[in-house]
């Protein structure tokens, strides 16, 4: 049985892809078979953080040039990867039918992972919402900035009202301290649950770290089996809490027909 987890944010620039890549690596290092899907089709760049340049992408599958199994790239250890391409116009303008084809095709994989993490485009665009709704669990990344709060609230509101999603995990990124991160979460939860009947689970925080920023520049993920630093511990702690996020049973098609 595969657990699918969409990782998203209300706005760009909050570190969503960095978190998706490093959480996938954290699971893989724990010997959990993990697949990372870059579904941020407008700014597909997870491969950069992984330091790889895949030969095939989702475009090859959508256009019929390659089966999905061939599009999957082995990276390191137990982590496999599906590239979203390079903001190719044909992927930016996928029809509902094409998006559903992508989602349903994962059930036919020869080797199904234990976890699939989906890096979803920021905001409440139709493409992003379809991929979110088709995942078992949804994690929203935000920072302590007011604009991040507002955009994350708008995303959750749209998810709840239009797509019947009511369970969300929350990660506070670029946190000044664990205490401040928890205070930010409590504030965000208070605002959100005042107006929406949703469940929010605090999964943890990623520190405001120069090491994380340097990893983006150097095209080398933070999490490594050789590291046991503050940043790696933060990602490992979050990956151990993924089960706290309840599934969204919203009646839509899912990536894996479990």
BELWO-V344572 format. One record per residue. PSI is psi as a letter, one per 30 degrees, with the letter a starting at -180 (none if undefined). OMEGA is omega in degrees with one decimal (NA if undefined). Layout:
# BELWO-V344572
psi->PSI omega->OMEGA
psi->PSI omega->OMEGA
This chain:
# BELWO-V344572
psi->k omega->-178.9
psi->k omega->172.9
psi->k omega->-179.0
psi->k omega->-174.6
psi->j omega->176.1
psi->k omega->177.8
psi->k omega->-171.4
psi->a omega->177.9
psi->l omega->179.9
psi->f omega->-179.0
psi->l omega->176.2
psi->l omega->174.8
psi->g omega->-179.9
psi->g omega->175.5
psi->g omega->-177.6
psi->e omega->-177.1
psi->e omega->176.7
psi->e omega->179.5
psi->e omega->179.9
psi->e omega->-178.5
psi->e omega->-175.7
psi->e omega->174.5
psi->e omega->177.3
psi->e omega->178.3
psi->e omega->178.6
psi->e omega->178.2
psi->e omega->-178.4
psi->e omega->179.9
psi->f omega->176.7
psi->g omega->178.3
psi->h omega->173.1
psi->k omega->178.5
psi->j omega->-170.9
psi->k omega->175.8
psi->k omega->177.5
psi->k omega->178.6
psi->k omega->176.3
psi->j omega->180.0
psi->g omega->173.5
psi->i omega->-166.8
psi->f omega->177.1
psi->f omega->-178.4
psi->h omega->-177.2
psi->j omega->-177.0
psi->g omega->179.1
psi->e omega->-179.6
psi->f omega->179.4
psi->e omega->179.5
psi->f omega->177.3
psi->f omega->179.8
psi->h omega->-179.0
psi->l omega->177.4
psi->i omega->-174.0
psi->k omega->179.1
psi->e omega->-177.1
psi->l omega->177.4
psi->a omega->179.0
psi->f omega->179.7
psi->e omega->-180.0
psi->e omega->177.8
psi->e omega->-177.3
psi->e omega->-178.2
psi->f omega->177.9
psi->g omega->-179.2
psi->f omega->-176.7
psi->k omega->173.1
psi->l omega->-176.1
psi->e omega->179.9
psi->e omega->-178.5
psi->f omega->179.5
psi->f omega->-178.3
psi->k omega->-179.0
psi->k omega->173.1
psi->k omega->-178.5
psi->d omega->-179.6
psi->k omega->177.8
psi->b omega->-176.0
psi->g omega->-178.6
psi->k omega->171.7
psi->l omega->-167.8
psi->k omega->172.4
psi->j omega->-178.1
psi->k omega->175.3
psi->g omega->179.8
psi->a omega->-175.2
psi->h omega->179.0
psi->h omega->-179.1
psi->k omega->-173.1
psi->e omega->-177.2
psi->f omega->178.4
psi->e omega->178.7
psi->f omega->-175.3
psi->h omega->178.9
psi->k omega->174.0
psi->l omega->176.2
psi->e omega->-179.5
psi->e omega->-179.9
psi->e omega->176.9
psi->e omega->178.3
psi->e omega->177.1
psi->e omega->178.4
psi->e omega->-176.3
psi->e omega->-176.7
psi->f omega->-175.5
psi->f omega->-177.6
psi->f omega->178.3
psi->f omega->-177.9
psi->g omega->179.8
psi->k omega->177.9
psi->e omega->-178.7
psi->j omega->-177.9
psi->k omega->-179.0
psi->l omega->173.3
psi->e omega->178.1
psi->k omega->166.3
psi->k omega->176.0
psi->k omega->-176.6
psi->j omega->176.2
psi->j omega->-173.1
psi->k omega->178.3
psi->k omega->-179.6
psi->k omega->175.7
psi->a omega->-172.7
psi->h omega->175.0
psi->l omega->-175.6
psi->e omega->-178.7
psi->e omega->-179.5
psi->e omega->-177.8
psi->e omega->178.8
psi->e omega->179.9
psi->e omega->177.1
psi->e omega->-176.6
psi->f omega->-177.9
psi->f omega->176.2
psi->l omega->176.6
psi->e omega->-175.3
psi->l omega->178.5
psi->k omega->175.5
psi->k omega->179.3
psi->k omega->178.7
psi->k omega->174.8
psi->l omega->175.2
psi->l omega->-178.8
psi->g omega->-178.7
psi->k omega->179.9
psi->e omega->-179.5
psi->e omega->177.2
psi->e omega->176.5
psi->e omega->-176.0
psi->e omega->-177.7
psi->e omega->177.7
psi->e omega->177.0
psi->e omega->179.0
psi->e omega->178.4
psi->e omega->-179.1
psi->e omega->177.9
psi->e omega->178.6
psi->e omega->179.5
psi->e omega->-177.3
psi->e omega->-173.9
psi->e omega->-173.5
psi->f omega->-174.5
psi->g omega->173.7
psi->g omega->174.7
psi->k omega->-177.7
psi->g omega->179.0
psi->k omega->-176.9
psi->k omega->168.3
psi->k omega->-178.6
psi->k omega->172.9
psi->k omega->174.6
psi->j omega->179.8
psi->l omega->178.8
psi->h omega->-176.4
psi->k omega->177.1
psi->f omega->177.8
psi->l omega->176.0
psi->e omega->-179.7
psi->e omega->179.8
psi->e omega->178.9
psi->e omega->179.6
psi->e omega->177.0
psi->e omega->177.6
psi->e omega->177.9
psi->e omega->-178.8
psi->e omega->178.6
psi->e omega->-179.2
psi->e omega->178.9
psi->e omega->179.7
psi->e omega->179.7
psi->e omega->-174.5
psi->e omega->-175.7
psi->f omega->174.3
psi->f omega->-175.1
psi->f omega->-175.2
psi->k omega->179.2
psi->i omega->-176.8
psi->l omega->177.3
psi->k omega->178.7
psi->k omega->178.0
psi->k omega->178.6
psi->j omega->-177.6
psi->f omega->179.3
psi->a omega->-174.9
psi->l omega->172.1
psi->k omega->-175.0
psi->l omega->174.7
psi->j omega->-164.9
psi->k omega->174.1
psi->e omega->179.4
psi->e omega->177.1
psi->e omega->179.5
psi->e omega->179.6
psi->e omega->-178.8
psi->e omega->178.9
psi->e omega->-179.8
psi->e omega->-175.8
psi->f omega->-179.1
psi->h omega->-179.1
psi->j omega->-176.5
psi->l omega->-178.3
psi->e omega->-173.9
psi->k omega->178.9
psi->k omega->178.3
psi->f omega->-178.3
psi->f omega->-176.1
psi->k omega->171.2
psi->h omega->-176.4
psi->a omega->-176.1
psi->e omega->-176.9
psi->e omega->178.8
psi->e omega->178.2
psi->e omega->-179.5
psi->e omega->178.6
psi->e omega->179.4
psi->e omega->179.0
psi->e omega->179.4
psi->e omega->-178.3
psi->f omega->179.1
psi->f omega->-177.0
psi->g omega->-175.7
psi->f omega->-179.5
psi->f omega->179.6
psi->f omega->-179.4
psi->k omega->-180.0
psi->l omega->177.5
psi->k omega->172.1
psi->j omega->179.5
psi->i omega->-172.4
psi->g omega->172.9
psi->g omega->179.5
psi->l omega->175.8
psi->k omega->-178.4
psi->l omega->-178.2
psi->e omega->179.3
psi->k omega->178.9
psi->i omega->-176.1
psi->none omega->NA
